[in-house]
Amino acid sequence: MPFESIPALASESQALLIMSGICGILLLMVGGAVIRMGVALAGLVLGTLAGWIAWGSLEIPVPSWLMMALGAIVFLCFAFLLARFVTGLLLGIIVAGWLVAVVLTWSLFDPQIEAPIRPVPTWIASTLVQQDDLEEVSQDEIDSESAHAGVAMHDSLQRSWKEASELWSALPSIYRLMLGMAAASGLALGLLTALFLPRSALLLMTTGWGGLLLLISGIGLLGSDGRMDGPWQSSIAMLIAWTALSAIGWAVQRSLDTRDRNEAG
């Protein structure tokens, strides 16, 4: 049964995967509003604090509230500019990952490619999964449970990198070119969208990451390392699930945003 894999996971993996699922749900449902509010609050608090520190240390002959207000305004503007860049970068990464998944799924229909290709969410989930087994690591190599977790994660990252390198080497040059173009196009599209359509970029970024994180959490908890039998082994199924979850989150946030605008107007 799929749920039997949960106790076999190390406690670190269980916590990480559960947190990924919670973050995924939040990003899908209310991610845009939470991030906008967080950016605004961080800019106001840090700006007010910076203005107060500057007023006290520089002994500027103006009221303290004026320096605090000025600092809040400056930091708020800087926070939104920085947030727009970070949003564009994160959107570019998630769009690039989705386009790479599309290319890899398309390559499955090429009979010339014999290398095993796992879905992108499944590959990421397998990297985060650590089995609750200490036999592979000798007592001399670890001094504590946390040290073992670090060693296990390092080994998992190495295995995933080796798998990706072997797949890259096995792919024909045309697919390597397509993957490179997909990654570059995704990054460029994300940055341009954040530059010209910041609100839409934030919405797409949160729903894209939310869908991926929720999938990773489900695959890691139910499918252990992603190699057990299940829909997570199908690239087409995972691509459809990722797209569908993101689309549902986009629709929910869009409707909430429209309702808030109507109530405010």
N, C-alpha and C positions, 0 to 999 in steps of 0.2 A: 504494500500500500504506500502511496506517496507520503502520507504523514509520518510514516515510520522513519523517514530520513531526518526529521527534525531533531530528535534526541542525539543522532549521530554527529551533529555539527558541534564544533567547539563553541563555547559560550561567547567568544569574541565575534564569531561569524553570525551566530544567532542575533546578537545585539545589533550588529552592523546591518544585517538584512532587514530586521524589524524596523530599525530607524529609517532605512532606505524606503521601505513601504509607507511609513507614516509621512515622510517628507514628500514622497511621490503623490500621495493623496492630497496633501495640503497644496502642493504646487498645481495639481490639476484643478482643484476646486476654487481656491482663493489665492493662488500664488501671486498674481499681478497686484492685487490690492495690498497684500501683506508686504511685498517688496517695496512698493511705492511709499507705504506708511513708514516702513523701517528706514528707508533712505531719508525721508523728510525728518523723522525724529532724530536720526543720527546727525544730520547736518545741523539741525537747530541746537541740539545739546552740545556737540563739539564746538560749534561756532560761538555759542554763548560762553562756554568755558574758556575758549581761547581769547575772546574779547575781555573777559574779566581778568585773566592772567596778564594780558597785555596792558590793561589799564593800571593794574597794581604794580607791575614790574617797571614799566616805562614812565610812570607818573605823568601821564598825559593830562593836561589841564582841561578835561571835558568830563561831563557826568559819566559815571560808570555805566548807567543804563544805555547811554548812546554807544559806547564801545561794545557792549554786549549785544546790542541790536545789530550794529554794523558787522560784528563777527558772525552772528547768526545768519545774516543775509548772504555774506560772502561764502561761508561754508555750505549753506544750503544750495547756492548756485553751483559750487564746485562739486558737491555731492551728486547733484543731478547730472552734471556733465560726466563725472566719473562713472555714475551708474549707467548712463547711456552707452559708454564705451564697453563696460563690462557686460552689459546686456547684449550688445552686438557681438562680442567675442563668444559668449556662451551660446547665443543663438547660432552663430557660425559653426561652432563645434557640433552642436546637436543636428543641424541641417547636414553638415558634412558626414556625420555618422549615419544619418538616415539614407543619404545618397550612396554611401559606401555599401550599406546593407542592400540597397536596391541593385547595385552592380553585382554584388556577390550572389544575390538570389538569381539574377539573370544568368550568371555564369553556370548555375547548376544545370541549365538546359543545353550546355555545350558538351557533347560527348567526348571531346578531346581533353577535358579537365577531369582527372581522376583523383585529385587531392581531396580529402574530406573537408567540407566547409560547414562550420557550425554557425548558427545565427549569431548576430552581434550581441543581443541581450544575453544569450546563453553563454557566450564566450566571456563576457564581463562577469556574469554571475559565478562562473566556475573559478574566476580569479579571486573572488572574494570569499569563496567557501574554503573553510579549513575543517578537516575531519577531526573529531575528538579522539585522537590516537597519538599517544606519546612514544610508541615503540620505535618509530622511525628516527627519533632524535635521542641520542645518548645523554645520560645524565651529565657527562663532562661538557657537553655543548651548551647546556642551559643551566642557569642558576635560579630561575624562577619561572612561574607560569607565564608571566608577561614576556620573558625572554623567548620562551618557546613560541608564543604567538608571533613575535617578530620574525623568528626563523622560518616559521611556516608560511607567513605572508610573503617573505622574500622568495622562498622556493616556489610559491604559487605564481608570483609575478614572473619569475624566470621561465616557468613552464609555459605560461601564456605567451610571453615574448617569443619563445622558441617555436611555439605552434604558429604564431603569426608570421615569423620569418620563413618557416618552411612552406607555408601557404603562399607567401609572396614569391618565393623562388619557384614554386610549382606552376604558377599562373603564366599563361602566355603574355608576351609583351603588350598586346593590345589591351588586355584586361588591366595590366599594371598602369597603362596610360589612362584608361577609363577611371580607375580608382584615384589616381593622382588628380585628374580633372574634377572628379566628384568632390574630393576633399577641398581643393582650392576654390571651386565654385560655391560650395557650402559656406566656407569662411567669408568669402567676398559678399555673398548674398546676405549673410547675417549682419555684417558690419554696415552695408548699405541700407538695409531695412531699418536698423537702429538709428541711422543718421537721418533718414527722411520720414520714417514712420515709427517713432519711438514707442507709441502706445501699442501698436500692433506687434512690434518686435518683442516687447515685454510679454505680451499675451502668448505669442508663439513660443518664446523661450521657455516660459514656465510650464506650458502644457507639453512641449516636447520632452523636456527633462522629467516632468512628472510621470508621463507614460513610460519612459524608459526605466526610471527608478522603481516604479511599481512592478513592472515586468521582472526586473532583476531580483527584487525581493521575493516574488512568487516562485520564480525558477529556483532560486537558491534554497528556499525553505521546503518546497515540495519536490523538487527534482534533485536535491543534494548538489552534486557537482555538475548537473546538467547533462550527464551521460545516461541517466535512467530513462526508461521508455516514457515518452510523453510528447505532447505537442511542442515542447520547447526544442525538440530536435529538428523541427521543420522550419526552414528559413522563411517559407511563404507564410506559414501560420504566425510566426513571430513578427514578421513585417506588417501583416494585417492587424495583429493585436496591438502593436506599437502605434500604428497609424490611427486605429479605432479609439484607443484610450486617449490619445492626444486630441482627436477630433471631439470626443465627448467633453473633455476638459475645456477645450476652446469654446464649445457651445454653451457650457454652463457659465463660464466666466463672462462670455459675451452678453448673455442674457442678464446676468447680475449687473454688469456695467451699464447696460441700456436701461435697466430698471432704476439704478441709482441716478442716472442722468435725467430720466423723466421725473423722478421725485424731486430732484434739485431744481429742475426747470419749471 
